[in-house]
Amino acid sequence: MATTFDVYPAHVEPPTTREVLTLGAVKLWRYLASIDLDAAPRVRVELWPRGRDAPQPLVLDAPFAWPVDHAMCFTVEGIEGGTSAHCKVLETEWEVEPGTHGLPFNRTQFNDPAVFEAARLSGRWWYFRRSAGQPAVVNVLYGCLASALAELTDGVVYSEDHAWDYERFPARSADFDTWFMRPEYAMSEEFRTWASQIQAGVIRELRR
């Protein structure tokens, strides 16, 4: 089963791809250090058009935004697989209540006027997708990238497809980093077990 982390920004202008890539890698390395792994694997990114068999040229210092029929694909050097990022526009016909501008949560759940205003003005949002069967490192990476983008846009991370404890969302980047993929902070036994398995897998994959 694939799972996703959505990012809803508080700024209309997106950061650059280089900024997302750099901060996402730093967050991954911090996570690895927190589980006593002395590793800093390189994170790579490519822009793939749908249905093509090769990536297209990518300008890292351009805005982190692209057509809906493309995907930004992130990989970790030496690790098979990866995670994809997708850039979308909110659809107001699906809004949970009037005035949410297509966001999947209301002001009672998360009361930040800037996030709702950005949704009203541009509607841009992103999601990071992790497909089933990915290596343990990729299971950590997609959360780190979502957190990085949320931090760079002063926005929030959100998920409702069983990527992590639903009760935690929407979440600020700083909060997300404290509990994501950490068994001691999981709210359910299911995610506690899952995070423990992922941590053990990460150690196997990266310990040399």
N, C-alpha and C positions, 0 to 999 in steps of 0.2 A: 504494500500500500504506500502510495506517495503521500508526503505531508509537506506543508508549506508554512512559511512565515511571511506575513504581509508587513509592509512598512508604509505608514501614512505620515507625510511630512507636515511640519509647521511652516515651511518656507516654500514659496512658489519656485524659486530658482534651485535646481538640483546641484549637488556637488559634482566634482569631476570623477571620472572613472578611476583615475589614479588615487584620488583621496579615499574612495571606497575600498579599493584593492589594498592600499597601504594600511588603513586602519583595521580592515578585516583581518589581514595577516597578523598585525600586532595583537589583536584580541585572541586569535588562535594561539599564538605563541605564549601569551599570558596564561591561557587555559592549560596548555601543556606544562608550563612551569609549575602551575598550581597542583598538578598531579605527579610532580617530581620527575618530569621528563625534560632533559636538557636537549631540546630539539627546536629548530626554527626553519622548517621546510618552506621552500619558496611556493608562493601561491601565484598561479598564472590565470590570465583571462583572455578569452577570444569572443568575437561577435559572430554569431552564426545566423544566416538567413534561413528561414524555414524551407525545407526541401532541397537545400544545396548540400554538396558533398565536401565543401571546403569553407573555412571562415573567410570573412571579408576584412579588409584593412581596418584597424581600430586605432583611433587617436586617444591616448590615455588622458590627455588634458582637456578633452571635450566633455561636455555635460554628460552625466550618467542618465541618459535618456535615448530611446531608439524606437523604431517602428514596432507595432504590435506583432508583425510577422517575423521578428528577429528575437534572438535570445542571447544573453550574455552568459557564457559558460566558464565557470571557475573550476580549476583543478589544483591539486597539490602535487608538487614534483615528487616522482617516485611512487605515487599511489594511483591505482586504477580508478576510473569513474570520476564523478564530479557533481556539481550542483549548478542549476541554471537559474538565472534571474530574468524576470519578465517585467516590462514596463506597460502599465495599463492606464485607462481613464475611468473614473468612477461612473457608474450608471445610476442616475438619480431615481429611476423607476423602482429600484430595489432598496431604497433607503428604509431603514428600520422605523423611522418616524419623520414627519415633516421637520425640515431644518437641519437634518444630519448630512444633507448634500451627497448621499450615497455611501457614507461611511457605515460600517457594520456595527457601530456602537453609538449610543446616545450620550448626551451631556451628563447624565446621572452616572454613567459608567466611567466617563473620562471627561472632565470639564476643563479643557484647554481651548480657549477661543481661537488661538492661532492655528490649531490643527483643523478646526471646522472652517475657518476662513480660507485656508489654503485649499481645502476640498472645494469650497465654493468658487474660488477664483480660477483654479486650474484643473482640479480633479485628478492630478497625476498621482499614481501610487505604484508600488512595486511588490512583487512576491518572489521569494527564493524557494525553489522546489528541490526536495530530496526524494528520489525514487527508491523503491524497495530494493534491498540487496546491496546498497552502497557500502563501501568500507567505513569503519568506525570514524576515521578522521573526517570524512565528508559529512557525517552526521553532526559533527561539531562545527565544521566550517560553515555550513549554511546558516546556522544560528549566529555565528560570529559576524558574518557579512550583513545579515539583517540588522544586528545590533549596531554595526558600524554605520550603516546608512541612516538608521534612526538617530544616532548621535549626531551625525553631520547635518541632519535636517531639523534637529530639535523635535523630532516626531516620536512616533510610537511603533512598537512591534505588536502584531496581533496574530492570533491563529485560532481557528475553530474546527480544525480537521484532525485533532489528536496529535499535533506535533509536540505538545507539552501540556501541563495542567491548564485546562481552560480557564479556571478561576483566576489565573495570574494575569490575564489580558483584559484590556490593553496594558502594555508595560513600557516604561521608559527604559532606555538603553542601560543606564546605570543599575537599575533594579534587575533587568534581564540577566546581566552579566553575573550577578551574585548567585542566581539559582539555576540557570540553564545548564542542563546535563550534569548536575551535581546531586548525587543520590541523597545526601543528607538534607537537602532542601525540597525534595519532591513531596508533593502533597498526597500522592497515592502510592500504594505498594507497586502498582504496575510501572510507574515511571521511576520509582526507586530502583527496581530491578533492571529496567531498561538502561538507566544511566550507569549503573554499575557494570553492566555488560559492555556498554560503549567505552567506558574508561579502560576496562581490561583490553578491549580490542585495539584502542588507540596505542596503548603501551606495547602490545605485540607488533603492531604495524610500524612503529617509529623507533623502538628501542633497537639499537645496533650493538 
